[in-house]
Amino acid sequence: MLSLSTALIPLLLALQGSGASTGTEQIEDFRGLVGAPRSAAGFGDLRFERVTTGVPWPRGLVFADGQLIALARGRHRIAGGVDPSIADRSGALFVVDTSASEPLIRGEAAGRAVRNNVSVLAEPDGGLFSLYDPAQGPPVSDSRMDRPYCTLAFDPESRNLFICGYSGVDLPRGVFRKNATDSIHRYDLRDRRWHAVEQHDPRSVALDELGQVVPNTTYPHHDVRSNPAPHGLLNGPDSAEVVGRVLYAAGKDNHLLASYALDAIRQSPDATAPEGEIVFKDEVDVRIAGVVRPVPALGPSALASDGDFLYVGFRTSSFILRFPVEADGRLKMPLIGELIAVFEPWDQATGRSANLIDLAFNSSGELFASCASEGRIWNLGIPDPDSVFDGVDTGAHPTSNRPFVDLAAVTGNPRARCGNIVFDDQDRLYLCSGNYDSGTPIAGVIYRVSRTGNPGPQ
C-alpha cells in the first residue's frame, strides 16, 4: 500500500460536489424549451414503508431472479468517511425480503423485523477489490482504495450483477480525495465469484495528482489499440445499465459514456474483461427545436432504458437525454440525442445542482428521476422530446410541477436525500436513503412507496 502525505493532497474544491465542474465548462440553459406543467393530481395517495435498515449506506438496487438485491456503498463522505470502528460493509451485496415491511412513522426508529431484514449474498473479494485495511494505517494513507461503490445493474441472461467502484477516500472536514483505481466489478451468480469488467491502473497517476479529482488525461491508462482490456476508460464510474447485449457505464468525472459487449460473459463466467468502447465524451449531437447541434454533455450519472431508448441523466449539465437503440442494444448511428427533461443546473458558487442520481421506468412507461439535493423523486410521465419536463425547483421561477416523492417532507428530516430507485412487478417504488432510521451509528434505509390510496406517513 502506497503512503500518501496529506501535504500532497491538492484540495480542488471547485471540482467537488454535485456537479464536478472545473469552472471552465459551459452549462447550457435549456429551460426555455420546457413544455406545459404536468399535474400531479393523478398520482393518488401514497403509502410509505420501511423495508430494511440492514444495508449500510445503500447505493444500488435491482431485482434479480425475483429477489431485491442491494449494494452497500460504504460510509457516506458527509458522515465523515472511513471509520474502522463502524462496519459499513462497503462493497457487500444483500438480499432484502420484500414481504417484510412497516409503515413509516416520523420520529420512530425502525422495528426489529425491518432492522434485521437482510441476508448476505456476497462479500467483496479482497483479491479483486482494493479494500481498506485499517492495519495498514489511516485512510488518508490508502491511495488504492476503490470504494465508495455505487449503482447495481443486472444481466438476466448471464446472471451477472455489476457494480461501479468510484474510487476515493474521505478526509477530515468532509473533503473527498479521488483515487485512481476506478473499476467495474461483476458478481456472477453462476459461479458465485467476483470478476473484473473495467479497472484503471493507478500507476498511471502520480500521487501528487490525487486531489478531489484525477486528471482526465490518464483515462484510459494505456493505448487501447495495442493493449488488452481492461483499459480504465471511466473516471468516476457511478452508473450502469444493461440494454440488449450491451453494458453501458457512465464516467461522471471525465464526462464519458462507455459500452461493453456482454457476449463472452454470457458464454462463460470465466470470460476476461470485455473491450470497452467510448460512445461519447464531453459533448454529443442533440436535436433541439428541430435542429441537430453539438451540446456539452457533462457529468453523466444516471442510466435507464425502456428497450427503445437509452436515457442518460447528467449531474453537471442537469438534464436528461435519450438515444435510440437497435434491437441488440447498440445505439443507432449517427448518434443523435433528444432532450427529455431539465433540472436545477450546476452552480459553481454554491456547489449545487439537482444532483441526478438514478432513473427508472414503471410498467406504464413513466420515467422517474431521483435527485439527491432536495431528496426528491420526479415522475416525468411518458418521455416526450416535444414537451420537455421542467424539474427546476429553485430560483425566482420554480417549476409548477410537483415531485412524486419529497423525502424531506415525508420523513420530517430536512437533510433526507434520495438515492437509487427501482420498481417491482407491482409498480411499487423502492428507494435508497442515507437516513439514520436504525437508531444506531449505521445509516441506510430502503423505503417503499405504493400508490394505494393510503394517506401516507402518520
Secondary structure, 3 states (H helix, E strand, C coil): CCCCCHHHCCCCHHHCCCCCCCCCCCCCCCHHHECCCCCCHHHCCEEEEEEECCCCCEEEEEEECCEEEEEECCCCHHHCCCCCCCCCCCCCEEEECCCCCEECCCCCCCCHHHHCCCEEEECCCCCCCCCCCHHHCCHHHCCCCCCCEEEEEEECCCCEEEEEECCEEECHHHCEEECCCCEEEEEECCCCEEEEEEECCHHHCCHHHCCCCCCHHHCCCCCCCCCCCCCCCCCCEEEEEEECCEEEEEECCCCEEEEEECHHHHHCCCCCCCCEEEEEECEEEEEECCEEEEEECCCEEEEEECCCEEEEEECCCCEEEEEEECCCCCECCCCCEEEEEEECCCECCCCECCCEEEEEECCCCCEEEEECCCCEEEECCCCCCCCEEEECCCCCCCCCCCCCEEHHHHHCCCCCCCCCEEECCCCCEEEEECCCCCCCCCCCEEEEEEECCCCCCC
